[in-house]
Amino acid sequence: MIGKYELVRCVGRGGMGSVWEARHATLGNPVAIKLVEIDMSDPDARRRFDNEARAAAALRSSHVIRVFDHGITDEGKPYMVMELLAGEGLDARLARVGRMTVSETSAILAQVCRALDNAHAEGIVHRDLKPENVFLSRDEEGVETVKVLDFGVAKIQKAGELDASTRSGTIVGTPFYMAPEQGRGLRGVDHRADLWSLGVIAYECVVGRLPFDGATLGALLVEICSAPIPVPSNVNPSVPKAFDTWFARACARDPKERFSSAAELADALARIMQTEVAATQPMLAPKRASKRFAAGLFATFAVTLGALAAVHAFEDRKPVVLASAAIVSAAVQNDAPPVMTEPIATLSPPPPEATVSAPAPVSAKPLKQAVSARVSGPGF
């Protein structure tokens, strides 16, 4: 038992402590309890523990793990009561899948950036963003929500105040993901250090390996602070070129050249995906619809001309040939000129009215009635 909570099972263990599934002794609510393995007599360790609890509790974001309580056990171990999450860390997912698409990476970072925007607005800089601190939580319906964890080394600074919790020359954070100003131990570290870390995380997700590496801490810091910024598409040719530009800005060594906010960083990455989707989608070519329309129009025009020709033929006593609208339509749909192999009907003018010859004025010849009629074609 820890306070009002009964420990059920250990769900994770690391160098700084362990995380346990627990239940409230009377209400039965499931929670997670983080037991921190630090010496509380060390003022710096105590401050980091208090920082994490204060930072997480101060943030009202669905993308930051909620902290309900914190304290010290009877044995002198600090603990923190948090919401119990189901899912996996981003580090575990990368170990399982190897690497991810830019689209999948963008979807995850968009939620991380919402948490960071909230934190930065409160004057909180995380300073230790890495895949292990990005948790992909799933609810009972399978909906995935990204949660930012571990504000243990967060820098909390109120407006107009200079944070004194980090001494000049002190390196804070995980070296592989820290910004150059963190690696140099500068005191003026602000929210843009978190944006650098996001750039490194995105690179690792998309490329499948870290952008900066070294056999020793010193060699790694040299890479981070002075080596050429790597180009993602040189390692993974399937990465869009626009991502190269995005990464170069996210991890610009001069903080002033980086994105100004987490929201801007996320929006820029989302625009890359929108551009890529638009470029890969086939052009909407209503070719068949256009052909059908042209066929119908052409057929209507042909029939109209045929009708007009028939009228004139009736007047001029000349036959006229009408082509089938179906033949015309089929010809247009097949991108070929209409060819009429045979007429559907040949109309001939009607027979003239019967004529009666006038009697000869002198002779007494019988009257003759001449009637002529002419019908050609198959008739109707």
Secondary structure, 3 states (H helix, E strand, C coil): CECCEEEEEEEEEECCEEEEEEEECCCCCEEEEEEECCCCCCHHHHHHHHHHHHHHHHCCCCCECCEEEEEECCCCCEEEEECCCCEEEHHHHHHHHCCCCHHHHHHHHHHHHHHHHHHHHCCEECCCCCHHHEEEEECCCCCEEEEECCCCCCEECCCCCCCCCCCCCCCCCCHHHCCHHHHCCCCCCCCHHHHHHHHHHHHHHHHCCCCCCCCCHHHHHHHHHHCCCCCHHHHCCCCCHHHHHHHHHHCCCCHHHCCCCHHHHHHHHHHHHHHHHHHHCCCCCCHHHHHHHHHHHHHHHHHHHHHHHHHHHHHHCCCEEECCHHHHHHHHHCCCCCCCCCCCEEECCCCCCCEECCCCCCCCCCCCEECCCCCCCCCC
